């Protein structure tokens, strides 16, 4: 079978637009509500609250903005109002998911805190509850935990919540990638003391940008709305008594989201079909798909990912910005597959590089199930014993083209490209 280069690029995950979005954008133009108030914002907040099952949702400029204000809320609740010029988490340690995008953890630094990274577990590729318990043994004073649901798959929510409750810690839940996913029948976004979702351009529902803060506490919602509009007081002039931010969502962006929201279940079904086709197509290869805890959760299948079995990995070494590998018959590595996909005009991506391996956070504490650990190019202490699960998944894994506009025929070609990498 000859494989021809895709005429139209097969994307990792691009926006899927339906037409209703234009109607609401036009409505914003026609009514001249273009800024940070309007019917699109109000209706998008209502629809998201209804879907998630929370009392309120606050529309913001990004998921990162929502995380930042969540950290600020958590810090003030735990430690009181900060002094002028200081963040709400000033000098405090915060336990954070290790294998994630840096937007999950950067807001800890925005508020003056120090992230302590918790290793990953293989069952869901999320925070390892056993490593989290170990972290509390080492740092019993910590009172805040930031948990992300990677690639749309919920983590071990009950175990993590039980540990946090035992130690009197609050949870910030980063559900940026998991909108529409459920854990024991409940939507992600309901499990944190403070929770967020994202509408970035590649997410399962997009506004091109934007995010929301989710809460069952109406007082918290009021604070976030106020902070997100420069913390203006209720006065006839511009009165400011605390630090504010320009974080509110525009009515134009909200119009796109409003038009997208009715298609969430459709998008999830399309993404699920992509995952299942990959799983079937790779059944005879030394490949494992990103794991799903079907007993407890139903993901939104945002990205389909894979790891290569250790014995089928050719030699691969990554530097800070470059990577080298040695091709070997019958074996492969993520870099080789990603290069082959590019040749055929398809887009993949490496797994998120763990935060404890990032230059900006390399000196931060990192906790494994065995206690304090550090990044290594080889995640194994010896044959078969994993010291650093995050590093191991990063070394052997990649994100596959998961665009829900990709046809089944397109996907079969992608599968064939990857099969040939092991010839």
PASEKE-533369 format. One record per residue (C-alpha): x, y, z; residue in one letter; residue number from 1. Coordinates in steps of 0.5 Angstrom, whole numbers, padded with zeros to 4 digits, always signed. Each point is the difference from the previous one (the first is absolute). Example, Ala and Ser with C-alpha at 12.3 -4.5 7.8 and 13.67 -1.06 7.14 Angstrom:
<recs>
{rec {+0025 -0009 +0016} 'A' 1}
{rec {+0002 +0007 -0002} 'S' 2}
</recs>
This chain:
<recs>
{rec {+0000 +0000 +0000} 'X' 1}
{rec {+0003 +0007 -0002} 'X' 2}
{rec {-0001 +0005 +0005} 'X' 3}
{rec {-0001 +0007 -0003} 'X' 4}
{rec {+0001 +0007 +0004} 'X' 5}
{rec {-0007 +0003 +0002} 'X' 6}
{rec {-0002 +0005 -0004} 'X' 7}
{rec {-0003 +0004 +0006} 'X' 8}
{rec {+0003 -0001 +0006} 'X' 9}
{rec {-0002 -0004 +0005} 'X' 10}
{rec {+0000 +0004 +0007} 'X' 11}
{rec {+0001 -0002 +0007} 'X' 12}
{rec {-0006 +0003 +0002} 'X' 13}
{rec {-0003 +0006 -0003} 'X' 14}
{rec {-0006 +0004 +0001} 'X' 15}
{rec {-0007 -0003 -0003} 'X' 16}
{rec {-0005 +0005 -0002} 'X' 17}
{rec {-0007 -0001 -0001} 'X' 18}
{rec {-0003 +0007 -0003} 'X' 19}
{rec {-0004 +0002 +0007} 'X' 20}
{rec {+0006 +0003 +0002} 'X' 21}
{rec {-0001 +0006 -0005} 'X' 22}
{rec {-0007 +0001 +0002} 'X' 23}
{rec {+0002 +0002 +0007} 'X' 24}
{rec {+0006 +0004 -0003} 'X' 25}
{rec {-0004 +0004 -0004} 'X' 26}
{rec {-0005 +0001 +0006} 'X' 27}
{rec {+0005 +0003 +0004} 'X' 28}
{rec {+0002 +0005 -0006} 'X' 29}
{rec {-0007 +0001 -0002} 'X' 30}
{rec {-0002 +0002 +0008} 'X' 31}
{rec {+0007 +0003 +0000} 'X' 32}
{rec {+0002 -0004 +0007} 'X' 33}
{rec {+0007 -0001 -0002} 'X' 34}
{rec {+0004 +0000 +0006} 'X' 35}
{rec {-0001 -0003 +0007} 'X' 36}
{rec {-0007 +0000 +0001} 'X' 37}
{rec {-0006 -0003 -0004} 'X' 38}
{rec {-0005 -0006 -0002} 'X' 39}
{rec {+0006 -0004 -0002} 'X' 40}
{rec {+0004 +0000 +0006} 'X' 41}
{rec {-0007 -0001 +0004} 'X' 42}
{rec {-0002 -0006 -0004} 'X' 43}
{rec {+0006 -0003 +0000} 'X' 44}
{rec {+0001 +0000 +0007} 'X' 45}
{rec {-0007 -0003 +0001} 'X' 46}
{rec {+0001 -0006 -0005} 'X' 47}
{rec {+0007 -0002 +0003} 'X' 48}
{rec {-0003 +0001 +0007} 'X' 49}
{rec {-0006 -0005 -0002} 'X' 50}
{rec {+0005 -0005 -0003} 'X' 51}
{rec {+0005 +0000 +0005} 'X' 52}
{rec {-0005 +0000 +0006} 'X' 53}
{rec {+0003 +0006 +0004} 'X' 54}
{rec {-0004 +0006 +0002} 'X' 55}
{rec {+0004 +0005 -0004} 'X' 56}
{rec {+0005 +0001 -0005} 'X' 57}
{rec {+0004 +0006 -0001} 'X' 58}
{rec {+0003 +0001 -0007} 'X' 59}
{rec {+0007 +0003 -0001} 'X' 60}
{rec {+0005 +0001 -0005} 'X' 61}
{rec {+0004 -0007 +0001} 'X' 62}
{rec {+0000 -0006 +0004} 'X' 63}
{rec {+0007 +0003 +0002} 'X' 64}
{rec {-0004 +0006 +0003} 'X' 65}
{rec {-0005 -0005 +0003} 'X' 66}
{rec {+0006 -0003 +0004} 'X' 67}
{rec {+0003 +0006 +0002} 'X' 68}
{rec {-0006 +0003 +0003} 'X' 69}
{rec {-0001 -0007 +0003} 'X' 70}
{rec {+0007 +0000 +0003} 'X' 71}
{rec {-0002 +0007 +0003} 'X' 72}
{rec {-0006 -0002 +0003} 'X' 73}
{rec {+0003 -0007 +0003} 'X' 74}
{rec {+0006 +0004 +0003} 'X' 75}
{rec {-0005 +0006 +0003} 'X' 76}
{rec {-0004 -0006 +0003} 'X' 77}
{rec {+0006 -0003 +0003} 'X' 78}
{rec {+0005 +0005 +0002} 'X' 79}
{rec {-0005 +0007 +0000} 'X' 80}
{rec {+0001 +0006 -0004} 'X' 81}
{rec {+0007 +0001 -0002} 'X' 82}
{rec {+0004 +0006 +0001} 'X' 83}
{rec {+0001 +0005 -0006} 'X' 84}
{rec {+0005 -0002 -0005} 'X' 85}
{rec {-0001 -0007 +0002} 'X' 86}
{rec {-0003 -0006 -0003} 'X' 87}
{rec {-0006 -0004 +0004} 'X' 88}
{rec {+0005 -0006 +0000} 'X' 89}
{rec {+0006 +0003 +0002} 'X' 90}
{rec {+0005 -0004 +0003} 'X' 91}
{rec {-0004 -0006 +0000} 'X' 92}
{rec {+0001 -0007 -0003} 'X' 93}
{rec {-0006 -0003 -0005} 'X' 94}
{rec {+0000 -0007 -0002} 'X' 95}
{rec {-0001 -0001 -0008} 'X' 96}
{rec {-0002 -0005 -0005} 'X' 97}
{rec {+0007 -0001 -0004} 'X' 98}
{rec {-0002 -0002 -0007} 'X' 99}
{rec {-0004 +0006 -0002} 'X' 100}
{rec {+0001 +0006 -0004} 'X' 101}
{rec {+0003 +0006 +0004} 'X' 102}
{rec {-0006 +0004 +0000} 'X' 103}
{rec {-0002 -0005 +0005} 'X' 104}
{rec {+0005 +0002 +0005} 'X' 105}
{rec {+0003 +0007 -0002} 'X' 106}
{rec {-0006 +0003 +0004} 'X' 107}
{rec {+0003 -0002 +0006} 'X' 108}
{rec {+0006 +0004 -0001} 'X' 109}
{rec {-0004 +0006 -0002} 'X' 110}
{rec {-0003 +0000 +0007} 'X' 111}
{rec {+0007 -0001 +0003} 'X' 112}
{rec {+0000 -0008 +0002} 'X' 113}
{rec {+0005 -0005 -0002} 'X' 114}
{rec {-0003 -0006 -0004} 'X' 115}
{rec {+0002 -0007 +0003} 'X' 116}
{rec {-0001 -0005 -0006} 'X' 117}
{rec {-0004 -0007 +0002} 'X' 118}
{rec {+0002 -0006 -0005} 'X' 119}
{rec {-0005 -0003 -0005} 'X' 120}
{rec {-0003 -0007 +0001} 'X' 121}
{rec {-0001 -0005 -0006} 'X' 122}
{rec {-0007 -0001 +0001} 'X' 123}
{rec {-0003 +0007 -0003} 'X' 124}
{rec {+0007 +0004 -0001} 'X' 125}
{rec {-0003 +0004 +0006} 'X' 126}
{rec {+0003 +0002 +0006} 'X' 127}
{rec {+0002 -0006 +0004} 'X' 128}
{rec {-0004 +0000 +0007} 'X' 129}
{rec {+0006 -0004 +0003} 'X' 130}
{rec {+0005 +0005 -0002} 'X' 131}
{rec {-0005 +0005 +0003} 'X' 132}
{rec {+0000 -0003 +0007} 'X' 133}
{rec {+0007 -0001 +0000} 'X' 134}
{rec {+0001 +0008 -0002} 'X' 135}
{rec {-0005 +0002 +0006} 'X' 136}
{rec {+0005 -0005 +0005} 'X' 137}
{rec {+0006 +0005 -0003} 'X' 138}
{rec {-0004 +0006 +0000} 'X' 139}
{rec {-0006 +0000 +0005} 'X' 140}
{rec {-0001 +0007 +0000} 'X' 141}
{rec {-0002 +0000 -0007} 'X' 142}
{rec {-0008 +0002 +0000} 'X' 143}
{rec {-0001 +0001 -0008} 'X' 144}
{rec {+0000 -0005 -0006} 'X' 145}
{rec {+0000 +0001 -0007} 'X' 146}
{rec {-0003 -0006 -0004} 'X' 147}
{rec {-0001 +0000 -0008} 'X' 148}
{rec {-0004 -0005 -0004} 'X' 149}
{rec {+0005 -0002 -0005} 'X' 150}
{rec {-0002 -0001 -0007} 'X' 151}
{rec {-0007 +0000 +0002} 'X' 152}
{rec {+0000 -0006 +0004} 'X' 153}
{rec {-0002 +0001 +0008} 'X' 154}
{rec {+0005 -0001 +0005} 'X' 155}
{rec {-0001 -0004 +0006} 'X' 156}
{rec {-0004 +0005 +0003} 'X' 157}
{rec {-0003 -0004 +0007} 'X' 158}
{rec {+0007 -0002 +0002} 'X' 159}
{rec {+0003 +0007 -0001} 'X' 160}
{rec {-0006 +0003 +0003} 'X' 161}
{rec {+0000 -0005 +0006} 'X' 162}
{rec {+0008 +0002 +0001} 'X' 163}
{rec {-0001 +0007 +0000} 'X' 164}
{rec {-0006 +0000 +0005} 'X' 165}
{rec {+0004 -0004 +0004} 'X' 166}
{rec {+0006 +0006 +0000} 'X' 167}
{rec {-0005 +0006 +0000} 'X' 168}
{rec {+0002 +0002 -0007} 'X' 169}
{rec {-0004 +0003 -0005} 'X' 170}
{rec {+0000 -0002 -0008} 'X' 171}
{rec {+0000 +0004 -0006} 'X' 172}
{rec {-0003 -0004 -0006} 'X' 173}
{rec {+0003 +0001 -0006} 'X' 174}
{rec {-0005 -0003 -0005} 'X' 175}
{rec {+0002 +0004 -0006} 'X' 176}
{rec {+0001 -0006 -0004} 'X' 177}
{rec {-0006 -0004 +0002} 'X' 178}
{rec {-0006 +0004 -0001} 'X' 179}
{rec {-0005 -0005 -0001} 'X' 180}
{rec {+0003 -0006 +0004} 'X' 181}
{rec {-0003 -0003 +0006} 'X' 182}
{rec {+0003 -0004 +0006} 'X' 183}
{rec {-0005 -0004 +0003} 'X' 184}
{rec {-0006 +0003 -0004} 'X' 185}
{rec {+0002 +0007 +0002} 'X' 186}
{rec {+0003 +0005 -0004} 'X' 187}
{rec {+0007 +0002 +0001} 'X' 188}
{rec {+0000 +0007 +0002} 'X' 189}
{rec {-0004 -0002 +0006} 'X' 190}
{rec {+0006 -0003 +0004} 'X' 191}
{rec {+0004 +0006 +0002} 'X' 192}
{rec {-0001 +0005 +0006} 'X' 193}
{rec {+0002 +0005 -0006} 'X' 194}
{rec {-0001 -0003 -0007} 'X' 195}
{rec {+0001 +0002 -0008} 'X' 196}
{rec {-0001 -0001 -0007} 'X' 197}
{rec {+0003 +0002 -0006} 'X' 198}
{rec {-0002 +0002 -0007} 'X' 199}
{rec {+0007 +0001 -0003} 'X' 200}
{rec {+0000 -0001 -0008} 'X' 201}
{rec {+0001 -0007 +0000} 'X' 202}
{rec {-0004 -0002 +0006} 'X' 203}
{rec {-0006 -0005 -0001} 'X' 204}
{rec {-0005 +0007 +0000} 'X' 205}
{rec {+0004 +0006 -0002} 'X' 206}
{rec {-0001 +0007 +0000} 'X' 207}
{rec {+0006 +0001 -0003} 'X' 208}
{rec {+0002 +0002 +0007} 'X' 209}
{rec {-0003 +0001 +0007} 'X' 210}
{rec {-0001 -0004 +0006} 'X' 211}
{rec {-0005 -0001 +0006} 'X' 212}
{rec {+0000 +0000 +0007} 'X' 213}
{rec {-0005 -0005 +0003} 'X' 214}
{rec {-0003 +0000 +0007} 'X' 215}
{rec {-0005 -0001 +0005} 'X' 216}
{rec {+0002 +0006 +0004} 'X' 217}
{rec {-0004 +0006 -0002} 'X' 218}
{rec {+0004 +0004 +0004} 'X' 219}
{rec {+0007 -0002 -0004} 'X' 220}
{rec {-0004 +0001 -0006} 'X' 221}
{rec {-0001 +0007 +0002} 'X' 222}
{rec {+0007 +0001 +0002} 'X' 223}
{rec {+0003 -0003 -0007} 'X' 224}
{rec {-0005 +0004 -0004} 'X' 225}
{rec {+0003 +0006 +0004} 'X' 226}
{rec {+0007 -0001 -0001} 'X' 227}
{rec {-0001 -0002 -0007} 'X' 228}
{rec {-0002 +0007 -0002} 'X' 229}
{rec {+0005 +0004 +0004} 'X' 230}
{rec {-0003 -0001 +0007} 'X' 231}
{rec {-0004 +0006 -0001} 'X' 232}
{rec {-0004 +0002 +0006} 'X' 233}
{rec {-0008 +0002 +0000} 'X' 234}
{rec {+0001 +0008 -0001} 'X' 235}
{rec {-0002 +0005 -0005} 'X' 236}
{rec {+0008 +0001 -0002} 'X' 237}
{rec {+0005 -0005 -0001} 'X' 238}
{rec {+0002 -0002 +0007} 'X' 239}
{rec {+0005 -0006 +0002} 'X' 240}
{rec {+0001 -0003 +0007} 'X' 241}
{rec {+0004 -0006 -0002} 'X' 242}
{rec {+0004 -0003 -0006} 'X' 243}
{rec {-0004 -0002 -0006} 'X' 244}
{rec {+0001 -0003 -0007} 'X' 245}
{rec {-0002 +0001 -0007} 'X' 246}
{rec {-0002 -0007 -0001} 'X' 247}
{rec {-0008 +0000 -0002} 'X' 248}
{rec {-0002 -0003 -0006} 'X' 249}
{rec {-0002 +0004 -0006} 'X' 250}
{rec {-0007 -0001 -0003} 'X' 251}
{rec {+0002 -0002 -0006} 'X' 252}
{rec {+0004 -0006 +0002} 'X' 253}
{rec {-0006 -0002 +0004} 'X' 254}
{rec {-0004 +0000 -0006} 'X' 255}
{rec {+0005 -0005 -0003} 'X' 256}
{rec {-0001 -0004 +0006} 'X' 257}
{rec {-0007 +0001 +0001} 'X' 258}
{rec {-0001 -0003 -0007} 'X' 259}
{rec {+0005 -0006 +0001} 'X' 260}
{rec {-0003 -0002 +0007} 'X' 261}
{rec {-0006 -0004 -0003} 'X' 262}
{rec {+0005 -0004 -0004} 'X' 263}
{rec {+0004 -0003 +0006} 'X' 264}
{rec {-0003 -0007 +0000} 'X' 265}
{rec {+0001 +0000 -0008} 'X' 266}
{rec {+0008 +0001 +0001} 'X' 267}
{rec {+0001 -0005 +0006} 'X' 268}
{rec {-0003 -0005 -0005} 'X' 269}
{rec {+0004 +0002 -0005} 'X' 270}
{rec {+0006 +0000 +0004} 'X' 271}
{rec {-0002 -0007 +0003} 'X' 272}
{rec {+0000 -0003 -0007} 'X' 273}
{rec {+0007 +0002 -0001} 'X' 274}
{rec {+0003 -0003 +0006} 'X' 275}
{rec {-0004 -0006 -0001} 'X' 276}
{rec {+0003 -0001 -0008} 'X' 277}
{rec {+0007 +0001 +0003} 'X' 278}
{rec {-0001 -0005 +0005} 'X' 279}
{rec {-0002 -0005 -0005} 'X' 280}
{rec {+0005 +0002 -0005} 'X' 281}
{rec {+0006 -0001 +0005} 'X' 282}
{rec {-0002 -0006 +0003} 'X' 283}
{rec {+0005 -0004 -0003} 'X' 284}
{rec {+0006 +0005 +0001} 'X' 285}
{rec {+0004 +0001 +0006} 'X' 286}
{rec {-0004 +0006 +0002} 'X' 287}
{rec {-0005 +0002 +0006} 'X' 288}
{rec {-0005 +0005 -0001} 'X' 289}
{rec {-0001 +0006 +0006} 'X' 290}
{rec {-0004 -0004 +0005} 'X' 291}
{rec {-0007 +0001 +0002} 'X' 292}
{rec {-0003 -0002 +0007} 'X' 293}
{rec {-0007 -0003 -0003} 'X' 294}
{rec {-0002 -0002 +0007} 'X' 295}
{rec {+0000 +0007 +0003} 'X' 296}
{rec {+0000 +0005 -0006} 'X' 297}
{rec {-0002 +0002 -0007} 'X' 298}
{rec {+0005 +0004 -0003} 'X' 299}
{rec {-0001 +0005 -0006} 'X' 300}
{rec {+0005 -0003 -0004} 'X' 301}
{rec {+0003 +0007 -0002} 'X' 302}
{rec {+0007 -0003 -0002} 'X' 303}
{rec {+0002 -0007 -0002} 'X' 304}
{rec {+0007 -0002 +0003} 'X' 305}
{rec {+0004 -0006 +0000} 'X' 306}
{rec {+0006 -0002 +0003} 'X' 307}
{rec {+0005 -0005 -0003} 'X' 308}
{rec {+0002 -0006 +0004} 'X' 309}
{rec {+0007 +0000 +0003} 'X' 310}
{rec {+0003 -0006 -0004} 'X' 311}
{rec {-0003 +0003 -0007} 'X' 312}
{rec {+0004 +0007 +0002} 'X' 313}
{rec {+0006 +0002 -0005} 'X' 314}
{rec {+0005 +0004 +0004} 'X' 315}
{rec {-0002 +0007 +0001} 'X' 316}
{rec {+0003 +0006 +0003} 'X' 317}
{rec {-0003 +0007 +0001} 'X' 318}
{rec {+0003 +0006 +0002} 'X' 319}
{rec {-0003 +0007 +0002} 'X' 320}
{rec {-0002 +0001 -0008} 'X' 321}
{rec {+0003 -0005 -0004} 'X' 322}
{rec {-0001 -0008 +0000} 'X' 323}
{rec {+0004 -0005 -0003} 'X' 324}
{rec {-0002 -0008 -0001} 'X' 325}
{rec {+0003 -0006 -0004} 'X' 326}
{rec {-0005 -0004 -0004} 'X' 327}
{rec {+0000 -0007 +0001} 'X' 328}
{rec {-0004 -0005 -0004} 'X' 329}
{rec {-0006 -0002 +0004} 'X' 330}
{rec {+0000 +0005 +0005} 'X' 331}
{rec {-0002 +0008 +0000} 'X' 332}
{rec {+0000 +0006 +0004} 'X' 333}
{rec {-0005 +0006 +0001} 'X' 334}
{rec {+0005 +0004 -0004} 'X' 335}
{rec {+0000 -0004 -0006} 'X' 336}
{rec {-0007 -0001 +0000} 'X' 337}
{rec {-0001 +0008 +0000} 'X' 338}
{rec {+0005 +0001 -0005} 'X' 339}
{rec {-0004 -0005 -0005} 'X' 340}
{rec {-0007 +0003 +0001} 'X' 341}
{rec {+0003 +0007 -0002} 'X' 342}
{rec {+0003 -0003 -0006} 'X' 343}
{rec {-0007 -0002 -0002} 'X' 344}
{rec {-0003 +0007 +0002} 'X' 345}
{rec {-0003 -0003 +0007} 'X' 346}
{rec {+0001 +0003 +0007} 'X' 347}
{rec {+0002 -0003 +0006} 'X' 348}
{rec {+0003 +0002 +0007} 'X' 349}
{rec {+0004 -0002 +0005} 'X' 350}
{rec {-0003 -0002 +0007} 'X' 351}
{rec {+0000 +0006 +0005} 'X' 352}
{rec {+0007 +0001 +0002} 'X' 353}
{rec {+0000 -0001 +0008} 'X' 354}
{rec {+0000 +0006 +0004} 'X' 355}
{rec {+0006 -0002 +0004} 'X' 356}
{rec {+0004 -0001 -0006} 'X' 357}
{rec {-0001 +0007 -0003} 'X' 358}
{rec {+0005 +0005 +0001} 'X' 359}
{rec {-0004 +0005 +0004} 'X' 360}
{rec {-0002 -0005 +0005} 'X' 361}
{rec {+0006 -0005 +0000} 'X' 362}
{rec {+0002 +0002 +0007} 'X' 363}
{rec {-0007 +0000 +0003} 'X' 364}
{rec {-0002 -0007 +0004} 'X' 365}
{rec {-0002 -0006 -0003} 'X' 366}
{rec {-0003 -0006 +0004} 'X' 367}
{rec {-0001 -0007 -0003} 'X' 368}
{rec {-0003 -0006 +0004} 'X' 369}
{rec {+0007 -0001 +0003} 'X' 370}
{rec {+0001 +0007 +0003} 'X' 371}
{rec {+0004 +0006 -0003} 'X' 372}
{rec {+0002 -0001 -0007} 'X' 373}
{rec {+0003 +0003 -0006} 'X' 374}
{rec {+0000 +0000 -0008} 'X' 375}
{rec {+0004 -0005 -0003} 'X' 376}
{rec {+0001 -0001 -0008} 'X' 377}
{rec {-0001 -0008 +0002} 'X' 378}
{rec {-0006 +0000 +0005} 'X' 379}
{rec {+0002 -0007 +0002} 'X' 380}
{rec {+0004 -0002 +0006} 'X' 381}
{rec {+0001 -0007 -0003} 'X' 382}
{rec {-0003 -0004 -0005} 'X' 383}
{rec {-0008 +0000 +0001} 'X' 384}
{rec {+0000 +0005 +0006} 'X' 385}
{rec {-0002 +0007 -0001} 'X' 386}
{rec {+0002 +0005 +0004} 'X' 387}
{rec {-0003 +0006 -0004} 'X' 388}
{rec {-0007 -0002 -0003} 'X' 389}
{rec {-0001 +0007 -0003} 'X' 390}
{rec {+0007 +0000 -0004} 'X' 391}
{rec {-0001 -0007 -0002} 'X' 392}
{rec {-0007 +0002 -0004} 'X' 393}
{rec {+0003 +0006 -0003} 'X' 394}
{rec {+0006 -0004 -0002} 'X' 395}
{rec {-0004 -0006 -0003} 'X' 396}
{rec {-0007 +0004 -0002} 'X' 397}
{rec {-0003 +0005 -0005} 'X' 398}
{rec {-0006 +0003 -0002} 'X' 399}
{rec {-0004 -0003 -0006} 'X' 400}
{rec {-0003 +0004 -0006} 'X' 401}
{rec {-0007 +0001 +0004} 'X' 402}
{rec {-0004 +0005 -0004} 'X' 403}
{rec {-0007 -0002 -0001} 'X' 404}
{rec {-0001 +0003 -0007} 'X' 405}
{rec {+0005 -0006 -0002} 'X' 406}
{rec {-0003 -0005 -0004} 'X' 407}
{rec {+0000 -0008 +0002} 'X' 408}
{rec {+0004 +0000 -0007} 'X' 409}
{rec {+0005 +0005 +0003} 'X' 410}
{rec {+0001 -0003 +0006} 'X' 411}
{rec {+0001 -0007 -0003} 'X' 412}
{rec {+0006 +0003 -0004} 'X' 413}
{rec {+0003 +0003 +0007} 'X' 414}
{rec {-0001 -0007 +0003} 'X' 415}
{rec {+0004 -0003 -0006} 'X' 416}
{rec {+0005 +0005 +0000} 'X' 417}
{rec {+0002 -0002 +0007} 'X' 418}
{rec {-0001 -0007 -0001} 'X' 419}
{rec {+0006 +0001 -0005} 'X' 420}
{rec {+0004 +0003 +0005} 'X' 421}
{rec {+0001 -0006 +0003} 'X' 422}
{rec {+0002 -0004 -0006} 'X' 423}
</recs>
